[in-house]
Amino acid sequence: MSRISINLGGKNESISHKVVKKDIKFKDKLVYLPGGEFLMGTDDEEGFPSDGEGPVRKVKVDPFYIDSHTVSNAEFNQFVIETGYKTEAEKFGWSYVFYKFVSPELKGKVQQVPGIPWWLAVEGLTGFNQKGQDLR
């Protein structure tokens, strides 16, 4: 049994969960992408330049590693255990949530983001808070 500490709106809570350690380490199954340049963005009227969706421009990406398939929550948990990785939400103590995933009860407790009404800032949402706020 392993314990994960989570932050729920300023209140730390610890939950127990079973961790199944796999023989394969994450770094061993990642795919290396060498990086390079590509065209990113859109010139379409439906794009939102304030979101960085346009105009089309050349972007340089540094080399990086990525998983070759979708990562499950259990696999991400293994990655966190192996690497000590902290998400930005954990570092900041809050996260953005797409407005359609926020329950009516929670909507009164979130902060509207000026200029991007489809994202709501939810204080205390830091991932790994399975017992936290219901966003459905």
Buried (B, 14 or more C-beta within 10 A) or exposed (E): EEEBEBBBBEEEEEEEEEEEEEEEEBEEEBEEEEEEEEEBBBEEEEBEEEEEBBEEEEEEEEEEEEEEEEBEEEBBBBBBBEEEEEEEBBEEEBBBBEBEEBEEEBEEBBEEEEEEEEBBBBBBBBBBBEEBBEBE
